[in-house]
Amino acid sequence: MSKLFTFEKPLGMRDTLPALYEAKQTIKKLLASEINSWGYQFMDTPTLEYYDTVGSASAILDHQLFKLLDQQGKTLVLRPDMTAPIARVAASQMEDTAQQPLRLAYSGNVFRAQQNEAGKPAEFEQVGVECIGDGTISADAEMIALLVSLLKKVNIQPFTIAVGHIGFVQQLFLEVVKTEENAEKLGRFLYEKNYVGYREYVKSLQLDSKEEQRLLTLLQVRGDYSKIELAQTLVESEEGVQAIEELQQLWTMLEAYGVTEFVKLDLNIVSHMSYYTGILFEVYAGNVGAPIGNGGRYNQLFEKFNKQKPATGFGLYLDRLLDAKGYKGEIAPRSLVLFSKDRKLEAIQYAQMKRNDGERVVVQDIDGLQHIEACIQQYETVYYFIDREV
Ligand SMILES: N[C@@H](Cc1c[nH]c[nH+]1)C(=O)O
């Protein structure tokens, strides 16, 4: 085995060096305090879950799961998202009716295997919330309003939240192409944001021109809220009409929150998570090409845990959030107390006093330094406790 190989990391795994670590901590603190102030409570779940329960409930493609065996031969997965584990806990250990709806939050690493060196991480941190047990549109609106609050808090400018409705898209597809299979194919093009492929596929279906036009017009239902009128012309079924009504109610709530300037309508959104059932959304910010966060309503996930509970939530991708902020990798300043052995006591006591005042202080024996000048330059302030000439 070559020596180089020993230093390589598995595909998609990354180290976090101090500057990035500190930047993440700072952002997480801001997010957590805002999330707390909306009454959400943070919790944690294990990194490993059973494949049969959480693994299959999480709605991530099977080949993206990291699988391993425990001592009993049961298949485990590294959690590919936080929503399914939290649903497992909520379904089995948080049943107290007085506490419903549950407002839970998390900050944790999730794992999704990558197939090639596309530079995509296979382990990444998400900060998110879940509102469990509330089926009202008010809960959907709360998600979007909370997101706006968080993005303002961490000072990300500009940002947009694109809001769609997976029920609407599915209904339209079923009304026109009739079979689940064809509907799924259409959905896959939208999920990949491959609009050219979608158009070509629609044409290949050889529908009558009115029906073809319905599917093609869907691509135009993206932009400001007035596009809802176009959406209204596309569906006939009760479920389709209900989806439109839900979006209308949502906008009324978003107006009440005063956040509509940050929101646009996008009925082309189809998520990578298959558990969404209603309103869903994606957050875009800065120059980052992929969404920095996403979420939506998932009213059927709890069936996997033998419960009936409506729920909604979202997750923010911490790395992408930092990218959007144009993070420069600066490290918070530290001071240096440099001492020679004869003055060690003085140095240690001085450093302790400074630490008590909230300063970040390194205490360093000068004999332990190979490059004194270079070291000193790393610090904003240097306190000398040295008798001899430096
Ligand atoms: N777990 C979802 C985000 C989400 C949280 N709640 C609802 N959706 C994801 O990783 O994409």
The ligand as a MOL file (V3000), in Angstrom:
LIG
                    3D

  0  0  0     0  0            999 V3000
M  V30 BEGIN CTAB
M  V30 COUNTS 11 11 0 0 0
M  V30 BEGIN ATOM
M  V30 1 N -34.8270 16.4750 5.7540 0
M  V30 2 C -35.0100 17.2910 4.5810 0
M  V30 3 C -35.3530 18.7120 4.9720 0
M  V30 4 C -36.6170 18.7370 5.7660 0
M  V30 5 C -36.7760 18.8640 7.0880 0
M  V30 6 N -38.0960 18.7680 7.3500 0
M  V30 7 C -38.7350 18.5970 6.2420 0
M  V30 8 N -37.8360 18.5420 5.2600 0 CHG=1
M  V30 9 C -33.7430 17.2410 3.7250 0
M  V30 10 O -32.7080 16.8280 4.1960 0
M  V30 11 O -33.7790 17.6430 2.5840 0
M  V30 END ATOM
M  V30 BEGIN BOND
M  V30 1 1 1 2
M  V30 2 1 2 3
M  V30 3 1 2 9
M  V30 4 1 3 4
M  V30 5 2 4 5
M  V30 6 1 4 8
M  V30 7 1 5 6
M  V30 8 1 6 7
M  V30 9 2 7 8
M  V30 10 2 9 10
M  V30 11 1 9 11
M  V30 END BOND
M  V30 END CTAB
M  END
